[in-house]
Amino acid sequence: MDLGLKDKLVLVTGSGSGIGKATARVYLQEGARLIVHGLTQVEVATCVNDLSALGDVKGMAADLSNLADATALAEFAQAQGDVDVLVNNVGIFSVKPFEDLTDEDWIHYFNINVLSAVRMSRIFLPAMLERGTGSIINMASEAAVKPLPQMVHYSVTKTAMLGLTRGMAELTKGTGVRVNSILPGPTWTEGVEAYFDGLAEQEGEPLDAIVDNYFKSDEPTSLIQRFVQPDEVARMIVTISSSTASNGAAHRIEGGIVRNIL
């Protein structure tokens, strides 16, 4: 299927690994030009090297928790041309009891998971509106609508991403610009794998048994009873970003964990 992305310029934040890197790969396979981003230059260089055989890809390291780095990344991308698609993928997660979360923890999570998207969108959305075309994807989570008790802080930031997405989309009325969010379920990224490896070692059980028990005890409503793969999320991101009719929507790819019909 031709998604009409050939030669489009795409910026995917947090694309050094996981969902972000898988998304960059799919965009390149669709003929887009890519700007990848990571926290360190080593991460970015590795990503560019891994993906360069697929097409035109450049990258830059930046800490999007501060405005100066976010601005520098935006200027780097703009130097390559008009950014047609922005994927706000940067995010962090951790398991921590609610009562142990400090004010600093909450501010840190909002700064990275929400304000990074605000900073980048604040730069690119006006330019898209001026041109009358463009697409922004904000990464949320199934935790946005089904908050996780072991990650209340993470869940709240992802709920905020839904509000941000709809609010930004309202600004695009009557133009060809679209803003949508994607809600992945538990996804087998490098970070998740590292977490479960540590849990298996801590409990002295095989990794497969830990993962199987996770879906039985923590995610019993999952209809697929497995982790979503990064490339599955990536394909939805790329498809939705290219859709000219989807705007202001929250698209779920969480394996049926959320038990409702909408």
Secondary structure, DSSP 4 states (H G I P E B T S, - for coil): ---S-TT-EEEETT-SSHHHHHHHHHHHHTT-EEEEEESSHHHHHHHHHHHGGGS-EEEEE--TTSHHHHHHHHHHHHTTS---EEEE---------GGG--HHHHHHHHHHHTHHHHHHHHHHHHHHHHHTEEEEEEE--GGGTS--GGGHHHHHHHHHHHHHHHHHHHTTTTSEEEEEEEEE-SB--HHHHHHHHHHHHHHT--HHHHHHHHHHHT-TT-SS-SPBPHHHHHHHHHHHHH-SS--S-EEEESTT-S-S--
